Amino acid sequence: MVTIRLARQCDVQNLCEIEESAWSLGGEDICASPEKIKARIESYRKGVSIATYNGMPCGSQYAFRFMWHGQLDVLSTWDEMTCYGNTGTVHLKTGNTGFLVGVGVVPEFRGRVYAHNLSKYTRYHRVSELLIAFTLENLFQDGVSQVIGCARIPWYSKFRRMSVSEYCATQRADGFPYDPVLRFHVRMGAKIVKPVGFAMDDPESLNAGCWVQYDRPFTG
């Protein structure tokens, strides 16, 4: 069974191992350091979640709060908005908006569905779905009005002749986005709000990304 819960300082080592396994993509600031992880827990513990499978660490999710009133022009890059992953310096306790910093899943636990401890949702879900659902619930219960995130677009490297906007608008026959990460967010209840040519140092996405917005918790 997968267990999703808020992380504690004693989880830092396990969170570091998850980071190294889930985010070994070559980007300079993609993988958070132990110092960044400690600061994230200290500044906003409600925004740090860990997933374990029969006690083995298998995933993590980070989030913080800030003030945002829907102006798309201020959504610049993941690097700038998170202070290069140093979210403890930008977290605002009274912020009206939640920010999904990133969800990471250890490769061997990706793609499969698991029984879990979150009784609000149906019996089987992927680890990434459970982490996002748990984090959204915590953020909205904590008082935010919306939640945003800057999604990676890893399959963009296959279509580099397209503009980022064209790629993010590309859909499959079922109406969902072609890119797997954007498709994941849309299925979880998000809407695409702003493709960007540079989001972070992320070779797999050609450094591009796409801002997404959630207006409610995940409902299954």
Number of C-alpha atoms within 10 A of each C-alpha: 12 24 21 22 18 18 21 16 14 9 16 18 13 17 29 20 15 23 24 16 18 21 19 11 14 12 14 13 16 21 20 19 17 15 11 18 23 21 17 24 24 14 18 18 18 20 24 24 25 24 27 18 17 10 10 11 20 29 30 29 24 26 29 27 26 17 16 17 10 13 7 11 7 10 21 16 21 26 17 13 20 19 13 16 23 20 24 20 12 16 20 17 13 12 16 19 25 30 27 24 21 17 22 25 24 19 13 10 16 15 12 10 16 17 15 21 14 17 7 10 14 11 12 15 19 17 30 23 18 25 26 23 20 21 28 25 15 19 25 18 11 15 14 21 17 20 26 24 23 29 25 24 26 19 16 22 15 11 11 12 10 13 13 22 14 11 19 22 14 14 13 10 8 7 9 16 21 19 19 14 16 26 21 16 20 17 15 17 18 22 17 21 14 18 23 20 16 18 25 22 18 20 14 17 22 21 20 25 28 25 23 21 23 22 16 16 21 19 11 12
